[in-house]
Amino acid sequence: MDFGLSTEQEALRDDVAHFIKENVTPAVMAELESSLEGGRGPNYDALMQKVSERGWVGISWPKEYGGQGGSRIDQYIVEEEFARVGIGVGGAGSGAPAILMAGTEEQKKEFLPGLLNGSIIFALGFTEPQAGADLAGLQCRAVRDGDDFVINGQKMYTSAAHYATHIYMMCRTDPEAPRHKGITILLVPMDTPGITVRPLWTIQNDPPAPVGTTYGMPRTNEVFFEDVRISVSTMLGEENQGWYVGAMGLNLDRVGASRYLISVRRDEDIINWVKENKVDGHSLADDPAIRDKLAELWIEAQVCRLMTLRSMSIVERDGNFTYEGAAEKVWAPEHGVRTTETISQILGPYAQLLNGSEEAIEDGLFAHNLMGSFQSGINHGSVQVMRDQMARRGLGLPRG
Ligand SMILES: Cc1cc2nc3c(=O)[nH]c(=O)nc-3n(C[C@H](O)[C@H](O)[C@H](O)COP(=O)(O)OP(=O)(O)OC[C@H]3O[C@@H](n4cnc5c(N)ncnc54)[C@H](O)[C@@H]3O)c2cc1C
């Protein structure tokens, strides 16, 4: 088996790396720095326009919906290079794969090109105050009224809701049915009357995490729905089948490169810092214990990368994966925690100082990464729940 990239793929990687060198300017980075709540600036938008003109956005998506009809591996190569500078070019979240699989032709044409060019942004409206890991317990109600649904209830931890154009949400449409069978997915415009968004500030908010932080989002949200009336045409898939559509979207999103990509810049930042800095006059890179630790982490990152490539090739072949996405969703966040803990051990107490402190290292980047690494083990399916999926679907063990 050959794990290497083909000559064409290596050429693509070089091309992207060269483009980044030329086009990701300090002005772009400054805009990213000041736009952690999702707002963009003209330099960033111009960069994304160029990336799109190169055909590097949505490489693996079908051409008729704005993509390139190319391979996932090519898309991954582009995403990996951009991850090195902390820029995401692929992530349309779990809504896009769900629409590709279950959407009507009209929905595919309405949403997919916009999700690619950034004119449509989805917030993910799954979690509720009483339904997180136990998502099937969700209570937000959508009641059918002729050709409309009327939504009442609350969503929680709805990241991006304050700038999203739509919320891709799960609602309970049949309270009498077994829990998984009475849920429907709706694609609701955020400007529909009756929707209120309230900020939920995260641990990364004060002081705001610097660009490049793993899960540096300073804000997520609570979203309230009061008699929100929308057409049944906003329904994705069949009524009361939303659980299966949503789970499929989450699974496909998990096997994207997104989990591994989080570690690319974080791990390289640490290795570079160790190479370039001394503590008490001693080069950290010369210390055998540190070298050993970093080599171990690098190997872990390669395992993560290979798991990602394997999942992508399964999806490309026939999409028949069962536990692989869950395994990635355990490995990648736990690798993140180990990496950020290791840098804390190497750098000692200074690694814990946040930006704003005179002694903070790299503007508090490592301290924010440490906090962020714990979040990534919870959101999008917690590592405990993922382990349960691996046990049942991968190992055939009985439900716990
Ligand atoms: C920063 C951030 C952003 C988020 N963004 C979004 C978003 O955009 N949209 C969205 O819908 N949600 C979002 N979430 C919510 C996230 O998906 C939930 O936090 C997650 O599903 C866990 O739910 P909970 O917080 O209610 O914890 P709980 O469900 O109360 O779980 C608490 C702990 O108990 C463990 N646990 C629970 N049940 C079991 C079990 N049966 N077996 C073993 N362990 C179990 C969990 O693994 C977890 O560690 C976000 C969360 C965070 C932290």
The ligand as an SDF file (V2000), in Angstrom:
LIG
                    3D

 53 58  0  0  0  0  0  0  0  0999 V2000
  -18.0000   25.3910   22.2700 C   0  0  0  0  0  0  0  0  0  0  0  0
  -19.2020   24.5590   21.9460 C   0  0  0  0  0  0  0  0  0  0  0  0
  -19.8660   24.7680   20.7590 C   0  0  0  0  0  0  0  0  0  0  0  0
  -21.0030   24.0300   20.4500 C   0  0  0  0  0  0  0  0  0  0  0  0
  -21.6730   24.3010   19.2850 N   0  0  0  0  0  0  0  0  0  0  0  0
  -22.8360   23.6690   19.0290 C   0  0  0  0  0  0  0  0  0  0  0  0
  -23.6230   24.0200   17.8770 C   0  0  0  0  0  0  0  0  0  0  0  0
  -23.2420   24.8740   17.0640 O   0  0  0  0  0  0  0  0  0  0  0  0
  -24.8190   23.4020   17.7040 N   0  0  0  0  0  0  0  0  0  0  0  0
  -25.2930   22.4580   18.5530 C   0  0  0  0  0  0  0  0  0  0  0  0
  -26.3770   21.9360   18.3250 O   0  0  0  0  0  0  0  0  0  0  0  0
  -24.5680   22.0960   19.6650 N   0  0  0  0  0  0  0  0  0  0  0  0
  -23.3620   22.6950   19.9120 C   0  0  0  0  0  0  0  0  0  0  0  0
  -22.6470   22.3550   21.0470 N   0  0  0  0  0  0  0  0  0  0  0  0
  -23.2420   21.4270   22.0020 C   0  0  0  0  0  0  0  0  0  0  0  0
  -22.5330   20.0870   22.1040 C   0  0  0  0  0  0  0  0  0  0  0  0
  -22.8310   19.2780   21.0150 O   0  0  0  0  0  0  0  0  0  0  0  0
  -23.0010   19.5140   23.4470 C   0  0  0  0  0  0  0  0  0  0  0  0
  -22.3380   20.2510   24.4570 O   0  0  0  0  0  0  0  0  0  0  0  0
  -22.6930   18.0430   23.5820 C   0  0  0  0  0  0  0  0  0  0  0  0
  -23.5590   17.3050   22.7540 O   0  0  0  0  0  0  0  0  0  0  0  0
  -22.8270   17.5680   25.0330 C   0  0  0  0  0  0  0  0  0  0  0  0
  -24.0630   17.9300   25.5450 O   0  0  0  0  0  0  0  0  0  0  0  0
  -24.1990   18.6690   26.9770 P   0  0  0  0  0  0  0  0  0  0  0  0
  -23.2850   19.8600   26.9630 O   0  0  0  0  0  0  0  0  0  0  0  0
  -25.6410   18.9250   27.2490 O   0  0  0  0  0  0  0  0  0  0  0  0
  -23.5990   17.6700   28.0090 O   0  0  0  0  0  0  0  0  0  0  0  0
  -24.3420   16.4110   28.6610 P   0  0  0  0  0  0  0  0  0  0  0  0
  -25.2170   15.7520   27.6610 O   0  0  0  0  0  0  0  0  0  0  0  0
  -24.9640   16.8540   29.9450 O   0  0  0  0  0  0  0  0  0  0  0  0
  -23.1110   15.4650   28.9620 O   0  0  0  0  0  0  0  0  0  0  0  0
  -22.1750   15.7960   29.9770 C   0  0  0  0  0  0  0  0  0  0  0  0
  -21.0920   14.7350   29.9950 C   0  0  0  0  0  0  0  0  0  0  0  0
  -21.6530   13.4470   30.2570 O   0  0  0  0  0  0  0  0  0  0  0  0
  -21.2760   12.5160   29.2490 C   0  0  0  0  0  0  0  0  0  0  0  0
  -22.3870   11.6180   28.9460 N   0  0  0  0  0  0  0  0  0  0  0  0
  -23.6770   11.9560   28.7680 C   0  0  0  0  0  0  0  0  0  0  0  0
  -24.4080   10.8490   28.4640 N   0  0  0  0  0  0  0  0  0  0  0  0
  -23.5390    9.8120   28.4230 C   0  0  0  0  0  0  0  0  0  0  0  0
  -23.6870    8.4130   28.1590 C   0  0  0  0  0  0  0  0  0  0  0  0
  -24.8640    7.8770   27.8540 N   0  0  0  0  0  0  0  0  0  0  0  0
  -22.5790    7.6420   28.2370 N   0  0  0  0  0  0  0  0  0  0  0  0
  -21.3750    8.1620   28.5520 C   0  0  0  0  0  0  0  0  0  0  0  0
  -21.1890    9.4860   28.8240 N   0  0  0  0  0  0  0  0  0  0  0  0
  -22.2540   10.2900   28.7530 C   0  0  0  0  0  0  0  0  0  0  0  0
  -20.9810   13.3610   28.0160 C   0  0  0  0  0  0  0  0  0  0  0  0
  -20.0930   12.6910   27.1610 O   0  0  0  0  0  0  0  0  0  0  0  0
  -20.3640   14.6020   28.6340 C   0  0  0  0  0  0  0  0  0  0  0  0
  -18.9920   14.4130   28.8470 O   0  0  0  0  0  0  0  0  0  0  0  0
  -21.4840   23.0600   21.3570 C   0  0  0  0  0  0  0  0  0  0  0  0
  -20.7760   22.8340   22.5480 C   0  0  0  0  0  0  0  0  0  0  0  0
  -19.6590   23.5600   22.8470 C   0  0  0  0  0  0  0  0  0  0  0  0
  -18.9480   23.2970   24.1300 C   0  0  0  0  0  0  0  0  0  0  0  0
  1  2  1  0
  2  3  1  0
  2 52  2  0
  3  4  2  0
  4  5  1  0
  4 50  1  0
  5  6  2  0
  6  7  1  0
  6 13  1  0
  7  8  2  0
  7  9  1  0
  9 10  1  0
 10 11  2  0
 10 12  1  0
 12 13  2  0
 13 14  1  0
 14 15  1  0
 14 50  1  0
 15 16  1  0
 16 17  1  0
 16 18  1  0
 18 19  1  0
 18 20  1  0
 20 21  1  0
 20 22  1  0
 22 23  1  0
 23 24  1  0
 24 25  2  0
 24 26  1  0
 24 27  1  0
 27 28  1  0
 28 29  2  0
 28 30  1  0
 28 31  1  0
 31 32  1  0
 32 33  1  0
 33 34  1  0
 33 48  1  0
 34 35  1  0
 35 36  1  0
 35 46  1  0
 36 37  1  0
 36 45  1  0
 37 38  2  0
 38 39  1  0
 39 40  1  0
 39 45  2  0
 40 41  1  0
 40 42  2  0
 42 43  1  0
 43 44  2  0
 44 45  1  0
 46 47  1  0
 46 48  1  0
 48 49  1  0
 50 51  2  0
 51 52  1  0
 52 53  1  0
M  END
$$$$
